[in-house]
Amino acid sequence: MSEKLIGILLILLMVPLLPAQAQKFEHSVDFTYFFDNLEYGDGDRNTGFDRAMTLHAMRLTPEIGLSMTSGNNLSHRLMAGIDVMKDMGSGLENKELFRELTLYYSLNAALGNGSSLSAVAGVFPRTFSKAPFNPVFYDESVLFYDNNFEGLMFKYEKPGLYADLGLDWNGQYGGGGDPSRRERFMGFSYGRGNFTGGLDLEWTARMDHYAGAPALWGVVDNDLVNPMLAWHNSYDVLDIIDISAGWVFSYQYDRRADNLVTGGGFVTRQKLEKCRIGLDNVFYYGSDLMPFHDRYGRDLYM
């Protein structure tokens, strides 16, 4: 039995030692079915960024754990789960479908007047963030196949205001078995504040730190900031109308090549939905947001 698994079991065994009246059993199950038919004009022509193909998969993520309260304002949760994922047609054996353990601790502090401050650490679902995950920042397939954050996140909420800040560690410095594996981590933030009616001021920010490995050297910074003005509303004809517009600011620096690229552009998103069926369109006009794609590909750009 590995040291990592022993540590997980010890944590879960220690939790029942807390006063029984403070404990509450928690469980959840989430199922996602993903189908994306990617077509790029000439069938299987390689666009340089991606290739024409069909992504077809499912994911089941059951979780169990305990929640506890301490005092009048603090609540704690300790959860463990398993990520079961299947690419249709992959031919994997049953045991190979168990991809990743989720294990995280979360703390929520009620601050009064409807406001709260929360923190979570471990391997936890992306759904802890209320970010809409703008496609300029994250490809839809990345969100499905990389379903969890590995790190920590803080968020603050009150009526009319939401903000989060986190760190996702998505690449460990390589060892003797993989000397070319680079260290990678990402800082991220999302927030929105309502100032009149259905009109919100939002922001999305991401800082990618793509560092070196034993067999490689150099660091690449990929920083994006996107302030947006968003209008959220609904009518009898449509359940959801979300229209947002703003500017993406880009700062990218390949330190090894001493190559600095800055720029950005205008981006707008329109979401219309009725009875959970909708249209989601994103339009971007501006400079290249992936100037080092030929060197680093999707390891750097999500």
C-alpha positions as CSV (number, residue, x, y, z in Angstrom):
1,M,0.0,0.0,0.0
2,S,1.4,3.4,-1.0
3,E,2.3,6.1,1.5
4,K,-0.2,8.4,-0.2
5,L,-3.1,5.9,0.3
6,I,-2.1,5.3,3.9
7,G,-2.2,9.0,4.5
8,I,-5.7,9.3,3.0
9,L,-7.0,6.4,5.2
10,L,-5.5,7.9,8.3
11,I,-7.3,11.2,7.7
12,L,-10.6,9.5,7.1
13,L,-10.2,7.4,10.2
14,M,-9.4,10.4,12.4
15,V,-12.6,12.3,11.5
16,P,-14.9,10.0,13.5
17,L,-13.0,10.9,16.6
18,L,-14.7,14.3,16.6
19,P,-17.9,14.6,18.7
20,A,-20.7,12.6,17.1
21,Q,-23.3,15.4,17.4
22,A,-21.1,17.7,15.3
23,Q,-20.9,15.3,12.3
24,K,-23.2,14.9,9.3
25,F,-22.8,12.4,6.6
26,E,-22.5,13.9,3.1
27,H,-22.7,12.3,-0.4
28,S,-23.1,13.4,-4.0
29,V,-23.0,11.9,-7.4
30,D,-22.5,13.8,-10.7
31,F,-22.8,12.4,-14.2
32,T,-21.7,14.2,-17.4
33,Y,-22.1,13.0,-21.0
34,F,-19.9,14.8,-23.5
35,F,-20.2,14.8,-27.3
36,D,-18.3,17.3,-29.5
37,N,-18.0,16.8,-33.2
38,L,-15.1,19.0,-34.4
39,E,-15.2,19.9,-38.0
40,Y,-12.7,22.2,-39.7
41,G,-13.6,22.6,-43.3
42,D,-11.6,20.0,-45.2
43,G,-12.5,17.0,-43.0
44,D,-9.3,15.7,-41.4
45,R,-7.2,18.7,-42.3
46,N,-4.9,19.7,-39.5
47,T,-5.5,23.4,-38.6
48,G,-2.2,23.7,-36.7
49,F,-4.1,24.1,-33.4
50,D,-6.3,21.0,-33.4
51,R,-7.5,18.3,-35.8
52,A,-11.0,17.3,-37.0
53,M,-12.3,14.5,-34.7
54,T,-15.2,13.5,-32.5
55,L,-14.9,13.7,-28.7
56,H,-17.3,11.3,-27.2
57,A,-17.1,10.4,-23.5
58,M,-18.9,10.1,-20.1
59,R,-17.9,10.8,-16.5
60,L,-19.3,9.6,-13.2
61,T,-18.0,11.2,-10.0
62,P,-19.4,9.9,-6.7
63,E,-18.2,11.5,-3.4
64,I,-18.7,10.7,0.3
65,G,-17.6,12.5,3.4
66,L,-18.5,14.4,6.6
67,S,-19.5,17.9,7.4
68,M,-19.0,19.5,10.8
69,T,-19.8,22.7,12.5
70,S,-17.8,24.6,15.1
71,G,-19.2,27.6,16.9
72,N,-22.0,29.5,15.2
73,N,-20.1,30.7,12.1
74,L,-17.8,28.0,10.9
75,S,-18.6,24.8,8.9
76,H,-16.1,22.2,7.7
77,R,-16.3,19.5,5.0
78,L,-14.0,16.6,4.3
79,M,-14.8,14.7,1.1
80,A,-13.3,11.8,-0.8
81,G,-14.4,10.5,-4.2
82,I,-13.4,8.8,-7.4
83,D,-13.4,10.1,-11.0
84,V,-14.6,7.4,-13.4
85,M,-14.3,8.4,-17.1
86,K,-14.7,6.5,-20.3
87,D,-13.8,7.6,-23.9
88,M,-16.3,5.8,-26.1
89,G,-14.6,3.3,-28.3
90,S,-11.3,3.4,-26.4
91,G,-11.4,-0.3,-25.5
92,L,-10.2,0.3,-22.0
93,E,-10.6,-2.5,-19.4
94,N,-12.9,-1.8,-16.5
95,K,-10.1,-1.1,-13.9
96,E,-8.6,1.5,-16.3
97,L,-11.7,3.7,-16.1
98,F,-10.9,4.8,-12.6
99,R,-8.9,7.9,-13.4
100,E,-8.3,10.1,-10.3
101,L,-9.1,10.4,-6.6
102,T,-10.8,13.5,-5.3
103,L,-9.9,14.5,-1.8
104,Y,-10.4,17.9,-0.3
105,Y,-11.2,19.9,2.8
106,S,-13.3,23.0,2.7
107,L,-14.1,25.7,5.3
108,N,-16.9,28.3,5.2
109,A,-17.1,31.2,7.6
110,A,-20.4,33.1,7.7
111,L,-19.6,36.8,8.2
112,G,-23.1,38.2,8.7
113,N,-25.4,40.3,6.4
114,G,-25.4,37.4,3.9
115,S,-21.7,37.4,3.3
116,S,-19.3,34.5,3.6
117,L,-15.6,33.6,3.1
118,S,-14.7,30.1,2.0
119,A,-11.5,28.1,1.4
120,V,-10.9,24.7,-0.2
121,A,-7.7,22.7,-0.5
122,G,-6.8,19.4,-2.2
123,V,-8.1,17.8,-5.4
124,F,-11.6,19.3,-5.9
125,P,-14.1,19.9,-8.8
126,R,-13.9,23.0,-10.9
127,T,-17.5,23.7,-9.9
128,F,-16.3,25.2,-6.6
129,S,-15.7,28.3,-8.7
130,K,-18.8,30.1,-10.1
131,A,-16.7,31.2,-13.1
132,P,-18.4,30.7,-16.5
133,F,-15.0,29.6,-17.9
134,N,-14.8,31.9,-20.9
135,P,-13.8,29.9,-24.0
136,V,-11.0,32.5,-24.7
137,F,-9.3,31.1,-21.5
138,Y,-10.4,27.4,-21.5
139,D,-11.3,25.0,-24.3
140,E,-14.5,23.0,-23.6
141,S,-12.7,19.7,-24.0
142,V,-10.1,20.7,-21.4
143,L,-12.8,21.5,-18.9
144,F,-14.2,18.0,-19.4
145,Y,-11.0,16.0,-19.5
146,D,-9.3,18.0,-16.7
147,N,-12.3,18.1,-14.4
148,N,-10.5,19.0,-11.1
149,F,-8.3,21.7,-9.6
150,E,-5.2,20.5,-7.7
151,G,-4.3,23.1,-5.2
152,L,-6.4,25.6,-3.2
153,M,-9.0,28.3,-3.7
154,F,-10.6,31.1,-1.7
155,K,-13.9,32.8,-2.5
156,Y,-15.9,35.7,-1.0
157,E,-19.6,36.1,-1.5
158,K,-22.2,38.7,-0.5
159,P,-25.4,39.9,-2.1
160,G,-24.4,41.5,-5.4
161,L,-20.7,40.5,-5.2
162,Y,-18.7,37.4,-5.9
163,A,-14.9,37.0,-6.1
164,D,-12.5,34.0,-6.1
165,L,-8.8,33.4,-6.2
166,G,-7.0,30.1,-6.6
167,L,-3.9,28.1,-7.6
168,D,-4.0,25.0,-9.8
169,W,-0.9,22.9,-9.9
170,N,-1.0,21.1,-13.2
171,G,2.5,19.8,-13.7
172,Q,5.1,18.5,-11.3
173,Y,8.9,18.9,-11.8
174,G,10.1,15.7,-13.5
175,G,12.2,13.1,-11.8
176,G,14.6,10.4,-13.0
177,G,11.7,8.5,-14.7
178,D,10.6,11.5,-16.7
179,P,13.3,14.2,-16.9
180,S,11.5,16.1,-19.6
181,R,8.3,16.8,-17.5
182,R,8.1,20.5,-16.8
183,E,6.8,22.2,-13.7
184,R,3.5,24.0,-14.4
185,F,1.0,25.9,-12.3
186,M,-1.7,28.4,-12.8
187,G,-3.1,31.2,-10.7
188,F,-6.7,32.1,-11.6
189,S,-9.4,34.6,-10.5
190,Y,-13.0,35.4,-11.4
191,G,-15.4,38.0,-10.0
192,R,-18.6,39.9,-10.7
193,G,-20.3,42.8,-9.0
194,N,-23.8,44.0,-9.7
195,F,-24.3,47.7,-9.8
196,T,-27.7,48.3,-11.5
197,G,-30.5,45.9,-12.5
198,G,-29.2,43.0,-14.6
199,L,-25.9,44.8,-15.4
200,D,-22.7,43.3,-13.9
201,L,-19.0,44.2,-14.0
202,E,-17.0,40.9,-14.4
203,W,-13.4,39.9,-14.7
204,T,-11.5,36.8,-15.5
205,A,-7.8,36.5,-15.0
206,R,-5.3,33.7,-15.4
207,M,-1.5,33.5,-14.9
208,D,0.3,30.4,-16.4
209,H,3.8,29.6,-15.1
210,Y,5.3,27.1,-17.5
211,A,8.7,26.3,-15.9
212,G,11.7,24.0,-16.5
213,A,12.5,20.3,-16.1
214,P,15.7,18.4,-15.4
215,A,16.3,18.0,-19.1
216,L,15.0,21.4,-20.1
217,W,15.4,25.0,-18.9
218,G,13.5,28.2,-19.3
219,V,10.3,29.7,-18.1
220,V,7.3,30.9,-20.1
221,D,4.7,33.3,-18.7
222,N,1.2,33.4,-20.1
223,D,-1.0,36.1,-18.4
224,L,-4.5,37.0,-19.5
225,V,-6.9,39.5,-18.0
226,N,-10.4,40.1,-19.3
227,P,-12.7,42.7,-17.7
228,M,-16.3,42.5,-19.1
229,L,-19.6,44.3,-18.9
230,A,-22.4,41.7,-18.7
231,W,-26.1,41.9,-19.0
232,H,-28.2,39.1,-17.5
233,N,-31.9,38.9,-18.0
234,S,-34.9,36.7,-18.9
235,Y,-38.2,37.0,-20.6
236,D,-41.3,34.9,-21.2
237,V,-39.8,33.8,-24.5
238,L,-36.3,32.9,-23.1
239,D,-35.2,31.7,-19.7
240,I,-31.7,33.1,-19.9
241,I,-30.3,36.0,-21.8
242,D,-26.6,36.6,-21.1
243,I,-24.7,39.2,-23.2
244,S,-21.2,40.3,-22.3
245,A,-18.5,42.4,-23.9
246,G,-15.0,43.4,-22.9
247,W,-11.3,43.5,-23.7
248,V,-8.6,40.8,-23.3
249,F,-5.2,42.0,-22.2
250,S,-2.3,39.6,-22.9
251,Y,1.2,39.4,-21.6
252,Q,3.4,36.5,-22.7
253,Y,7.1,36.2,-22.2
254,D,9.3,33.3,-23.3
255,R,12.3,33.9,-21.1
256,R,14.5,31.3,-22.8
257,A,14.1,33.0,-26.2
258,D,13.8,36.5,-24.6
259,N,10.6,36.9,-26.6
260,L,8.0,39.2,-25.2
261,V,4.6,39.5,-26.8
262,T,1.8,41.7,-25.6
263,G,-1.6,42.5,-27.2
264,G,-5.2,41.6,-26.8
265,G,-8.5,42.3,-28.4
266,F,-12.3,42.7,-28.1
267,V,-14.4,39.7,-27.0
268,T,-18.2,39.3,-26.7
269,R,-20.3,36.3,-25.7
270,Q,-24.0,35.7,-26.2
271,K,-25.9,33.0,-24.4
272,L,-29.6,32.3,-25.1
273,E,-31.5,29.5,-23.4
274,K,-35.0,28.0,-23.2
275,C,-35.9,24.9,-21.3
276,R,-32.2,24.1,-20.8
277,I,-31.6,24.2,-24.6
278,G,-29.6,27.1,-25.8
279,L,-27.0,28.8,-28.0
280,D,-23.6,29.9,-26.8
281,N,-21.6,32.1,-29.2
282,V,-18.2,33.7,-28.6
283,F,-16.7,36.3,-31.0
284,Y,-13.1,37.6,-30.6
285,Y,-11.3,40.2,-32.7
286,G,-7.7,41.1,-31.9
287,S,-4.1,40.0,-31.9
288,D,-2.8,36.4,-31.6
289,L,-3.4,35.1,-28.0
290,M,-1.3,32.0,-28.7
291,P,2.0,33.3,-30.1
292,F,4.1,30.4,-28.8
293,H,1.8,27.6,-29.8
294,D,4.3,26.2,-32.4
295,R,6.8,25.7,-29.5
296,Y,4.6,24.6,-26.6
297,G,1.2,23.6,-28.0
298,R,-1.6,22.7,-25.6
299,D,0.8,22.2,-22.7
300,L,0.8,26.0,-22.4
301,Y,-2.5,26.9,-24.0
302,M,-5.7,25.5,-22.7
